[in-house]
């Protein structure tokens, strides 16, 4: 079969690559054409556009880059029409992918959505688009199946693909990792500031403000694969280090982490690292989002899945040095650390076992 896959972010590249791996095992003659990143490219096929050219964060940035976004949509439609895949697989990225779903369905192409957009948080009306133009909806959070059932949309809970990614990790030696990355002997606090330049600059400034209060630790920045190493050099000194393309290894060697809201908050929890979740957007984007998002108590996937505050979320004005220091101390030295680790064990149980990629591949292939 010919597969056309669209993933517009780093997390989509990871999950898309694992899905491609499962599809190749079940369909050895599979041909791939995709929008994604380096991980998907390693699985073979044709990379049409890299996600680094697609990721625009916040309402303001989207508005400023609207012409580029519309041109990308037009180009994608033409490319799909010219290549006529057997199935279109959409990975999250709803603002773009839902437009493509409608176009592909009208061409008679089977449309599969892997990793649901967070319609339960906002833009619930988009469920009608999915009902009309998506043949198979595969969800990775347990409560999403009930959400779609409420809207008379059949969906499949396949498990969370991060469990697949994490299950393949080899054991790691902390001392070897430190030596390989020129780190000192101090324990590590990991900094995960995001994957977009604008976001990273904003988040690193506040994250690094806690340094004077944690002199017994070294801080290590997890570099995003979409950003050049040189970009991070202005933040590096004798006690602030940088590691590129080894985020999982870094986390497994860390005492705690400061993490920008997103998929990384769940990755950090599944790797058993106590964390503080950080978020600060532009005032305009945050004000718009706050008006649009309804009935959602949390921003981190960890808390949403658990339906209670397991990890502390510091948002907008609450994200300041005083609060960061207080919360980081509580998970490095305090009793809150053990409580959080116990909650992480419950979280893993709720997400089910590994096998999301294989389950998704089976659904895609069942009516080929």
Secondary structure in CASP SS format (residue, H / E / C, confidence):
PFRMAT SS
TARGET T0000
AUTHOR 0000-0000-0000
METHOD secondary structure of the structure
MODEL  1
X C 1.00
X E 1.00
X E 1.00
X E 1.00
X E 1.00
X E 1.00
X E 1.00
X C 1.00
X C 1.00
X H 1.00
X H 1.00
X H 1.00
X H 1.00
X H 1.00
X H 1.00
X H 1.00
X H 1.00
X H 1.00
X H 1.00
X H 1.00
X H 1.00
X H 1.00
X H 1.00
X H 1.00
X H 1.00
X H 1.00
X C 1.00
X C 1.00
X C 1.00
X C 1.00
X E 1.00
X E 1.00
X E 1.00
X E 1.00
X E 1.00
X E 1.00
X C 1.00
X H 1.00
X H 1.00
X H 1.00
X H 1.00
X H 1.00
X C 1.00
X C 1.00
X C 1.00
X E 1.00
X E 1.00
X E 1.00
X E 1.00
X E 1.00
X H 1.00
X H 1.00
X H 1.00
X C 1.00
X C 1.00
X C 1.00
X C 1.00
X H 1.00
X H 1.00
X H 1.00
X H 1.00
X H 1.00
X H 1.00
X H 1.00
X C 1.00
X H 1.00
X H 1.00
X H 1.00
X H 1.00
X H 1.00
X H 1.00
X H 1.00
X H 1.00
X H 1.00
X H 1.00
X H 1.00
X H 1.00
X H 1.00
X H 1.00
X H 1.00
X H 1.00
X H 1.00
X H 1.00
X C 1.00
X C 1.00
X C 1.00
X E 1.00
X E 1.00
X E 1.00
X E 1.00
X E 1.00
X C 1.00
X C 1.00
X H 1.00
X H 1.00
X H 1.00
X H 1.00
X H 1.00
X H 1.00
X H 1.00
X H 1.00
X H 1.00
X H 1.00
X H 1.00
X H 1.00
X H 1.00
X C 1.00
X C 1.00
X C 1.00
X E 1.00
X E 1.00
X E 1.00
X E 1.00
X E 1.00
X C 1.00
X C 1.00
X C 1.00
X C 1.00
X C 1.00
X C 1.00
X C 1.00
X C 1.00
X C 1.00
X H 1.00
X H 1.00
X H 1.00
X H 1.00
X H 1.00
X H 1.00
X H 1.00
X H 1.00
X H 1.00
X H 1.00
X C 1.00
X C 1.00
X E 1.00
X E 1.00
X E 1.00
X E 1.00
X C 1.00
X C 1.00
X H 1.00
X H 1.00
X H 1.00
X H 1.00
X H 1.00
X H 1.00
X H 1.00
X H 1.00
X H 1.00
X C 1.00
X C 1.00
X C 1.00
X C 1.00
X E 1.00
X E 1.00
X E 1.00
X C 1.00
X C 1.00
X C 1.00
X H 1.00
X H 1.00
X H 1.00
X H 1.00
X H 1.00
X H 1.00
X H 1.00
X C 1.00
X C 1.00
X C 1.00
X C 1.00
X C 1.00
X C 1.00
X H 1.00
X H 1.00
X H 1.00
X H 1.00
X H 1.00
X H 1.00
X H 1.00
X C 1.00
X C 1.00
X C 1.00
X C 1.00
X C 1.00
X C 1.00
X E 1.00
X E 1.00
X E 1.00
X E 1.00
X E 1.00
X E 1.00
X C 1.00
X C 1.00
X C 1.00
X C 1.00
X H 1.00
X H 1.00
X H 1.00
X H 1.00
X H 1.00
X H 1.00
X H 1.00
X H 1.00
X H 1.00
X H 1.00
X H 1.00
X H 1.00
X H 1.00
X H 1.00
X H 1.00
X H 1.00
X H 1.00
X C 1.00
X C 1.00
X C 1.00
X E 1.00
X E 1.00
X E 1.00
X E 1.00
X E 1.00
X E 1.00
X E 1.00
X C 1.00
X C 1.00
X C 1.00
X C 1.00
X C 1.00
X H 1.00
X H 1.00
X H 1.00
X H 1.00
X H 1.00
X H 1.00
X H 1.00
X C 1.00
X E 1.00
X C 1.00
X C 1.00
X E 1.00
X E 1.00
X E 1.00
X E 1.00
X E 1.00
X C 1.00
X C 1.00
X H 1.00
X H 1.00
X H 1.00
X H 1.00
X H 1.00
X H 1.00
X C 1.00
X E 1.00
X E 1.00
X E 1.00
X E 1.00
X E 1.00
X E 1.00
X E 1.00
X C 1.00
X C 1.00
X H 1.00
X H 1.00
X H 1.00
X H 1.00
X H 1.00
X H 1.00
X H 1.00
X H 1.00
X C 1.00
X C 1.00
X C 1.00
X C 1.00
X E 1.00
X E 1.00
X E 1.00
X E 1.00
X E 1.00
X C 1.00
X C 1.00
X C 1.00
X H 1.00
X H 1.00
X H 1.00
X H 1.00
X H 1.00
X H 1.00
X H 1.00
X H 1.00
X H 1.00
X H 1.00
X C 1.00
X C 1.00
X C 1.00
X C 1.00
X C 1.00
X C 1.00
X C 1.00
X C 1.00
X H 1.00
X H 1.00
X H 1.00
X H 1.00
X H 1.00
X H 1.00
X C 1.00
X C 1.00
X C 1.00
X C 1.00
X C 1.00
X E 1.00
X E 1.00
X E 1.00
X E 1.00
X H 1.00
X H 1.00
X H 1.00
X C 1.00
X C 1.00
X H 1.00
X H 1.00
X H 1.00
X H 1.00
X H 1.00
X H 1.00
X H 1.00
X H 1.00
X H 1.00
X H 1.00
X H 1.00
X H 1.00
X C 1.00
X C 1.00
X C 1.00
X H 1.00
X H 1.00
X H 1.00
X H 1.00
X H 1.00
X H 1.00
X H 1.00
X H 1.00
X H 1.00
X H 1.00
X H 1.00
X H 1.00
X H 1.00
X H 1.00
X H 1.00
X C 1.00
X C 1.00
X C 1.00
X C 1.00
X C 1.00
X H 1.00
X H 1.00
X H 1.00
X H 1.00
X H 1.00
X H 1.00
X H 1.00
X H 1.00
X H 1.00
X H 1.00
X C 1.00
X C 1.00
X C 1.00
END
